[in-house]
Amino acid sequence: MSAKLHGVKRNPLITRTAAAVTGIALLAVTAAPSAAFAAPAPPTAAAVALPPLNTTALSQAISGLPDADETGALLEIRGPAGSWTGTSGVSDLGTAAPVPTDAHFRIGSITKTFTAVVVLQLVAEHRVDLDQPVQRYLPGVLPADYPPITVGQLLDHTSGLPAIDLPEDPQWVLDNRYTVFTPAEVLATATRHPMTFTPGSAQQYTNTNYVVAGMLIEKVTGRAYGAEVHDRILRPLGLRDTSVPGNDPSLPEPYSHGYLAVNGQLVDVTRMNQSIPWAAGEMISTAADLDRFITALFRGDLVPPGQLRAMFTLPTVKIFGTDQPAIYSDGLMTATVNGVTVWGKTGTRYGYTDGVWATRDLARRIIYSVNSTSKDEQGQPAIVGRIANAATSTS
């Protein structure tokens, strides 16, 4: 399915769809957000008491959909300090059906948290050492002239490995939506380049780290990394709506369709092979399952205390090329918005922008899935900033 786009103006089809589903879209937000999860204040900022849940602000944060940037949104707030669920926009531009609250969606880089948990479990089992070079476990996988890179440096993005180098333009993505790539093929697009920086000297977020981490899991266990995720996390927690799809391009029902702007058209890209991100970003889940996952993780049900501490410890380096302190730990990231510090992970795939966040005491848990029509590698869309602001402020 496709629909005509006119530059940055509102899509006529989307405008007609919005009119046909009066009551689904909420009041428009006019105030700019004060902060976004993708651009956090330093985690050392002074914490403040958790504000009461502002349901009006939450409703407004996801209002006005569908528009040219997002076709639908799902937002859940959970915790003893208050719970709320809301949706906006449509799940299908053709039928104008509403966004289901139990929708499956592609969680993108939230997959990294699952992958990190498996690696840290292997550490707890003394099968992997965070301080040992990954080359010890995967001989010959990285170029011989690369310096030693520890397993821990993979997990907290301080390895200095170059980024995966595949085209990101929408037409290439569309043309290759069913192409199957092996992890080795994906990794080779990165390792044809020199190291970005000396391992351990800076932090730069890249999927390369977690493609290598997935390969590490498979080498150490002798099993597919997805099987390890299933047996170690999904099955014990009863996450029946979470999956590692492999080369299956489909999404389980119910779901909201994902659309991508390609040459002035909105194209339905719900069905897409996820072999490029693989262990860095291929998984599928729901808001309810992600809430159960992050709750179990923070409570210490998935990794022992020593390894859990690593997930809440930031490396003492700067983001590469900036004066900004590191924001990524082993599988998580942190943000302080309106004085409220949260830990979690964002994720983006074509047609889907998601996040799962929580205060360390789990008093406020924030899960969202937005059907974005573009994939911005430099940050999150404006709606995420509105969600961050509404979930952490009283006004």
Buried (B, 14 or more C-beta within 10 A) or exposed (E): BBBEBEEEEBBEBBBEBBEEBEEBBBEEBEEEBBBBBBBBBEBEBEEEEBBEBBBEBBBBBBBBBBBBBBBBBBBBBBBEBBBBBBBBBBBBBEEBBBBBBEBBBBBBBBBBBBBBBBBBBBBBEEEBBBEEBBBEBBEEBBEEEBEEBBBBBBBBBBBBBBBBBBEEEBEEBBEBBEEEBEBEEBBBBBBEBEBBBEBBEBBBBBBBBBBBBBBBBBBBBEEBBBEBBBEBBBEEBEBEBBBBBBEEBEBEEBBBBBBBBBEEBBBBBBEBBBBBBBBBBBBBBBBBBBBBBBBBBBEEEBBEEEBBEBBBEBBEBBBBEEEEBBBBBBBBBBBBBBBBBBBBBBBBBBBBBBBBBBBEEBBBBBBBBBBBBBBEEEBBBBBBBBBBBBBBBEE
